[in-house]
Amino acid sequence: MDAASGELADLEGLSVAQLKAMLREQHAVLQEKHAQLAVQDALLRSYTVEIEALKLQILKLRRMQFGNRSEKRAQEIEQLELWVAQLEEAVTQRSSVLVEQAGLARAASSPKQRREFPAHLPRETQTIAPRESSCPDCGGELKHLGEDVCEMLELEPVRFKVIRHVRPKLACASCDTIVQAPAPTRPIERGMAGPGLLAHVIVGKYSDHLPLYRQAEIYAREGVELDRTLLAQWVGSASALLTPLTDALRAHVLAADVVHADDTPVPVLAPGSGKTKTGRLWTYVRDERPAAGEAAPAVWFAYSPDRKGEHPRVPQTKRKDVRYELARRA
């Protein structure tokens, strides 16, 4: 057998000694490949053990995340999760190399059942029919026997679209009356951003921690130029729109008999100095579920530039006002 080409040589003209030499050579090659695979497999096993140990450590840190050093533990968890992701990528890459070297599909040591995709996701069916219209062996008629179905998760990139509001004008044939439907309302008066785009910008900034300048770069790749200043104006306008919602949330949280509160330091830009200062993000939590309460749990956030005691005392004053207002309405 030619090791380079993988083709079997003509064995008819070979002697017994030559056949034995060929078998010894092939046996040595196989032993070398098995040794390499054993080394790679041992490395993969060590990675797997390390990944499981890191996951256990992350789980312990998450359970210990409440306390004076919760911010430091959060950073440790983030670093560990990053290291776990790198190890899992290395395991996948080396497993692919092993499969390629072995020349056959490598069976998983612990087969896992594939998780089904959520039912609310839209489905697009692509039917892949065989090219043959008749039996390739005898030319007979082909009949439907069954089908194999598999699903693949796909992602469509962000796609901008322009919604044109067309309002026809109708004139009366008997008089000068003109009839036209009123213009639809917009989230921002005379603004060009729809509610979906505004929600995408706000979620990207506050939930995904994606600064506005990076969002502007992402949108520019789609051919849509949105200046960072314009995005900042949209965020400010959307914040004003959401004020009734935040007021209702504050009223609901502070109306509880017990409110859990804590502050978290956050870096804030200091205008004019080019540096950052430490602000405080206060968190007020209402959760009556441990006491068999029926009120919905909720969280209200408030920002303060420092950690003075007057900041947590302000919600207490508002709390009394809210209770009085609720009692008066009842």
N, C-alpha and C positions, 0 to 999 in steps of 0.2 A: 504493500500500500504506500502510495506517495503521500507523505505527511503534509506537503505543501499544497498539493492539488486535491487530496482527499479521494483520489481514484484508486481502485484496486488494481494492482499490477497483474500481469499474466503469470499465473502460478503453474501452468502446465510444464514449462521448460525449466523450472527451478528444482534443484536437488533438495534432499532432506536437510542437509546442513544449511543451505541457504534459507529454507523455510524456518528452521529453528532460529537462525540469526535474525530473521525478520520479526519473528514473534518476540524474541528477547528485546529488540529495539522498540517495538510497539509497547511492550510491557513497561519498559523504562519510561517512555513518554507518558503513559497513563499514570504511572506512579508519581511522576513529577507534577502532573496536573492535579492529581488527588491531593498532593501535599500543599500545593498552592491554594486549592479550594478549602482545605482544612484550616490554613492560616487565615484566610478571609472569613471563614465561618466563625472561627474563634473571635476574631475582631468584631464581627457583627454581634455575637453574643455578649461581648463585653460592653459594646455600645448600648445594647438593649437593657442590660442590668443597670448601667449608669443612668439611662433614661428613666427607668422605673424608680430608682433611688431619688433622682431629682424631682420626679412627680410627687413622691411621698413627702419630700422636704417642702415642696411648694404647698401641699395640702396642710402640713403642720403650720407653716407660716401664715396661711390664710386663716386658720383657726385662732392664731395668736395675734391677729392684725389689730385688735382693739387694745388701745393703751396709749402711753405717752410717746412710744416710738412707732406708731402706726405708719407714719410717712416713710421712715427708714425701712420698715419691713416691706412696704409697697415697692420700694426701689429694688430690694433684694429679690422679691417675687418676680419683678419685671426682668431682671438680669437672668434669673434661673429659667424663666420661660423662654427667653431668647436662646440660652444655651441648649435647652431641650429641643427647640426647633432646629438648631444647627445639627445636633446629633441625629435627629430623625431624618434630616435631609441627607446626611452622610450615610446612614443605614440604607436608605432607598437607593442612593447612587451606587453603593457597593453591591447591593442585592442585584441591581441591573447588570453590573459587570459580571457577577457570578453566573447569572442566567445566560449571558452571552458567551461566557467561557465554557459553560457546561453544554451548551447547544440544545438545551431543552428547558421546558418550563419548570421552575423551581417551586415545589409545593410549600406552602406556608406551614411553619411549625405549629401554629395555632390558628386554624382557619376561623375567620370572623364572618358573621352574617352581614351582608351589605344592608345598610340602613336605607329604608324607603324614603323617597323624596316627599316633601310636604304636599298634601292633596290640593292646596290652594294655588300652587304654581301652574301656570298655563302649560299645556302639552301641545307639541307640534309633532305630528306623525309623519315619518318618512318611510315609505314602503320600498324596499329593495328587492325587486323581482329578479329571478334568474333570467339570464340572456336566452336560454334555450326555450323555444316554443314547442318542442317535441322531445321525446326521449333520446338522449345522446347515444344510447346503446342500440335500440331497436327501431327508433323513429316513431314509437307509439304516442298516443295522446296523453298529455299530462293532466292529472286531476289534483285538485286541492286536497292535501293531506293534513295540514296543520300549519303552525307558524311559531317561530321563536321570537320573543319580544324582550328587548333590553332597553334600559333607559340611561341617558347620559345627561349630566347637568351642564348647562351652558349659560353664559352670561352675555347679555347685550350691553355694549358700552352706552354711556350717557348720550342721549340723542336729543338735540334741541329741535324744537319746532315752533313755528309762528302761527298763532291763531288770529285769523282775520275776522273782525266783527263787521259784517256788512248790514247796514240798516237802510232798506229801501224807503224811499219817500213816495207816498201815494197822494195824488191830487184829486180833489172832487171835480167831476165833470160838470156839475151844476153851479158850484160856487168856487171861491178861492181857498177853501180849506185844504190844508196839507196835513197828512197823517204820517207819523213816523214813530217807531218803537223807541222807548228811552234807551240810552246807552247802558250797558251792563256795568255794575260796580267793579272796582278794582281794589286789590288790597292796599295799594298806595295810590293816592289820588294823582291822576295824570302820569302814573308810573308805567313802565314797560314790562315789569316783572310780574309773572303770574304767580298764583299761590304755590304751585308745585316747585317752581324755581326758588322762591323765597324759603320754603321749607328745606330744600336741599342745601342752600347756602348756610342756614342757621344750624342744621344738624351737622354739617361738615365742620363748622367752626367750633361748636360747643360740645358735641358728642364725639366726633372723630378727631378733635384737636388739629384741624387743618386750617392754618392761617389764611386770611383772605388773599394775600398775595400769591400763595400757592394755588388757591382755587382759581384766581385769575389766569395763572399760567396753564392750568388744566383746561379751562374753557377756551383759551387761545389756541390750543392744539386742535380744537374742534372748529376753528375759524370764527369764533365769537369773541370779540374784544369787549371785555367788561373790566373797566378800571377799578382798582382797589378802593379808591375813594367812593365810587358809586356803590360798590358792595357794602362798604361801611355805612353809607346812608340807608341802604336797604335794611341792614341789620337794626339800625336805630329806629327806623319807621316800624319794622316788624315788632320791636320791643314795645313800642307805644301801643300797637294793635293788641298785643298780648297782655296789657296791663289789667283789664277786667278779669282775665283768667288767673293771673298771679294774685290779684286781690282776693278772689274767691278761694284760691288755694290757701292763702295766708289765713283767711277767716276760718276755714275748716280746720287747719292745723292748730291754731291758737285757741280754738274753742274746746279743746280736749282738757280733761282734768289733769293729765300728766303729759308734759311735752319734754322730749329728750333734745338737748342742745349741745353742740360742740363747735369749735372753730378749727379751721385749717389754714396754715400760712400759705399764701400764694404770692409769687413775684409779680410786681406791677411796675410798669414803666413810670419813671418820674419825669414829667414834662420839663424840658429845658436843661436837664442835667446830663442826659444821655446814659443814665444808669437806671437801675431798678430798685424799688423799695418793697418792703414786705407789707402786703395787705392781709385781710382776714376774710375768709368765706365762712359765714355762720350757717350751720345746718340745724333746722328745727324739724323734729320727726314726731309724727303722731302714729302710734301703732298700738292698738288696744287688743290685738289678737291673742297675746299671751294671757290676758285677763278675760277671755271669752267675750270681748267687745264686738259689736256689729258694725261700728263705723269703719269706713274704708281707710286703710293706711295711706299716709301721704307725707311728702317732704317739701319743706319750703326753705329756700336759700336766700340769704341776705349778705351783702358785702359791706365791709367797713374798712377804712384806711388804717385803723390801728386796733388795739385790743383793749380799749378802755371799757370799763364796766357799764358805761351809759348805753352802749350798743345793745347788749342783751336785755337791758332794762326797758328799752323802747318797745320791743314786742310785747313785754308784759303789760305796759300801759295800753297798747292796742288790743291786747287780749281782753282786757276789761271792757273796752269800748265795743268790741265785737260781741261779747256776751250780752252787754246791755242792748245792743242793736237787735240781736237775735231774740232776746226776751221781749223787747218792745214789739217786734213783728209778730211774735206768737200771740 
